[in-house]
């Protein structure tokens, strides 16, 4: 026969078994146990709950209000309370009803909607101040904000492209008057030394660069930067290597261009005042044209990568050619002497003929000037 004491112990044993099973099978067992065993009110505080204004979004734009509120929940049921605390299972929302309000600034109350029965809520703040404006939409080009100060030393911005190139901005008519441009800001970058592509958040800003509240047709844009590395133009020096073949005195060389452009960091460029184009002349015995590859240090670039060099060998004069040259010179000398002698003889003969002619003419002149005088006999 069961006594009251034995029945009471049996009931406690059964209760213990039930709680043990609940603790084992339920992930929220501790909360359920607390809810069953404790009649005290349970509380949770949720911060950063978004405020959802109720208004005609096709006609008005609202701004100037605090977008979040703090919600304090309380309940005797831990399961219900946890369900509202968890954002994924939450049923309530914080709203403010602007229906029927006109353009301007208003102070409006906040309230909680769709809260689960058995859970209560209090808000902080209980009201907000909001500005209602007439809706306006306008298209703006996207401007990329970056300068050479964001780049590594010596590097420059070659080209900047952005996609999309323009966006539609929707805001209040009064706010629209303040917007001067839409920007993709890359000023947070530093020491950029290579091409890059980056997704950037877009903002509508005023003349001072302050962000104006607005809806943009695209919240982000893809910005592509092409960076120009430091460069330096240096003269090309033609440098021959190898053993000169027999019979060749030296080589005359001419490159297709006198200079080359070297691209690299500022520190690397400091090591170059000229660039050598190396030509191996070991097997060159006649005029040729070679394509020579220009070489720079690793990590650097050179333009052009190749130059054409015209190479002309200069031969050593032979002994036979020297004698022929001397004989020809002697013959020329004899021929010149003969011509000179003949010329002198001709000039002498001409001079003699001239003298005789002069004498003859002198005699004629003398007989003309001195005629024979007639002799008159004298009287005795």
C-alpha positions, 0 to 999 in steps of 0.5 A: 500500500502506498502512503502519502510520503511514498506517493509524494516521493514518486511524484518528485521522481517523475518530475525529475525524470521529465525535467531530465528528458527536457534538458537532454532533448531541447536546445532551449531546455535551460530557458524552458526550465527557468520559465516553468520553475520561476514565476519571475518576469524575464527581460531582454534588451535589443539595440539597433532595431531599424525604424520603419517609417510608413509614408507614400514613398512614390510622392515623398522623401523623408530624412533627418531622423534617427534610423534605429531604436532600442527595444526592451522586451519582457515575458514570463515565457522564455521561449516566446521571449527568445523568439522575439530576441532572435532577428531571424524569428522575430515577428515585431517591428518598430514603425512611425506612421507619417500618413497624412503629414505634409511637407516639413519637419514633424515630431512623430511617435514610435510604436511596436507592431506585430509583437507576439502575445505574452511579450511586452515592449518599451521603446527608447526613444519613444518619438523621432523628428523627421523631415518630409520633402517632395520626391525628386530624381536627377541623373549625375555622372560618377566622379572618381576621387583619387590623386597622385598623393594616393600613389607610390612615389613617382607613379602617375595616374594614366587613365581612370574608368568607372562603371556605371558612368552615371546614376539616378539620385532620388531625394527630397527637392530641398536636399537635391539643391545641395547635391553637387556630385556623386563620388566614388571615393578612393582617397583611402588608398596609399602607395598604389604602384600597379593597375587595379580594379575595385568596387567602391560605394557611391555617395551624393555629396554637397560642395563641402564633400558632406554626404547628403541623404539620398537613394542611388540607382546603383549603390556601388561602382566598379573603378579601374585604374591604369597606373603609369610607372616612373620612366626615364629616357636615356641615350643608347650606347653601342658596345661591341664584344668579341674578337675582330676578324683578320683584315678588319680595322674597326667597325662603324655602327649606327642604331635605328634610334639614339635613345630608349625609355626605361620604366621602373621605380624611382630607385631603379631609374636612379641607376641608369644614365645610359643603356648599352646595346651589345653587339658581338662582331666576332663573325661580321666581315661585311656590312649587315643589319642586326636586331639587338635586344635591350636588357634592364634589371628584373622588374623594369621595362624598356621601350623599345625592347629591340633596336636595329643596328647597321654594322659596317666593317672597315678593312685594313689597307694592303701593301699592293694597293699602296704601291699602285697608289704610289706608281699612279702618283709618280706617273701623274707627277711626270705627266704634270711635269711634261705638261708644265715643260710643254707649256713653258716652251709654248710660252717662250716661243710665243714670247720670242714671236711677240718680241720680233713683231715688236721690233719690226713694228718699231722699225716701221714706226721709226722710218715713218717718224724720220722721213728723208729731208730734201738737200738745197744747194747753197749759193756761192 
